Amino acid sequence: MGMKGKIALGAVVGVVVIGAVSANAGGNSDNGSDRTGKGSTASAGRESGKKADARGSGKGAEASKAAKAGRTGKKVAFAGDGDFQVGSDVKPGTYRSSGNTDDMCYWERSKDASGEPDSIISNDNVSGTSYVTIKASDKLFKSSGCKDWEAVAAKPSGTPASTVKGDGGMHRVGVDIAPGTYRSTGNKDDSCYWERTKDASHSVESIAANNNVTGTAVVTVSAGDAYFKTVGCQDWKKTG
């Protein structure tokens, strides 16, 4: 897929969002500190690197998407590399990219095509699966080094699992993962980061709760959560 080209906003290991995010989101307000955790998009910061190829439009791209869909059984909405204009190249909606490894997948929602840090609405580096909701007000969606993106149905169905890969990325609650209490053991050096979210916008306000963990992590995923995100953790097992 190529070299990882950029760093997600506020992607800092070892710092927790819980207090500030809960206050903003109207959730649990355990403390009032203003802190940013790995995976959140509260502060600007990225590095230049691999330039995404502009793909996803034209007859050639449509034929390529159809061929890939036939091989994988999935309906490809757009390619994993490129800059896509919202409304013409890609429609607003929720999309999913899976099978990504080693944070090689980078995506970005932007309010314009200036390429400046201030234009970024939200972004992330991904291992495993990522869900992203592209809004009609977004101007550009950038994807670099990602697996192809597929459209997610408004009411997707699936068989929720009771075990979760610790570096699996985002899991849709009720579809990919069953609600309940999960436990992950043997985590080292705050490398395990988990996050419960209200949606796939990846804004700070969408985070219901999160944490960086050393040792054993225990979290209750609520039926009211939209997604559970896990990065750099040992595998999770449902305990209740």
Secondary structure as UniProt FT lines:
FT   TURN            9..10
FT   TURN            13..14
FT   HELIX           18..25
FT   TURN            38..39
FT   HELIX           59..72
FT   STRAND          76..78
FT   STRAND          82..86
FT   TURN            87..89
FT   STRAND          93..110
FT   HELIX           117..119
FT   STRAND          120..134
FT   TURN            136..137
FT   STRAND          140..144
FT   STRAND          149..151
FT   STRAND          163..164
FT   TURN            166..167
FT   STRAND          169..173
FT   TURN            174..176
FT   STRAND          180..197
FT   HELIX           204..206
FT   STRAND          207..221
FT   TURN            223..224
FT   STRAND          227..231
FT   STRAND          236..238
//
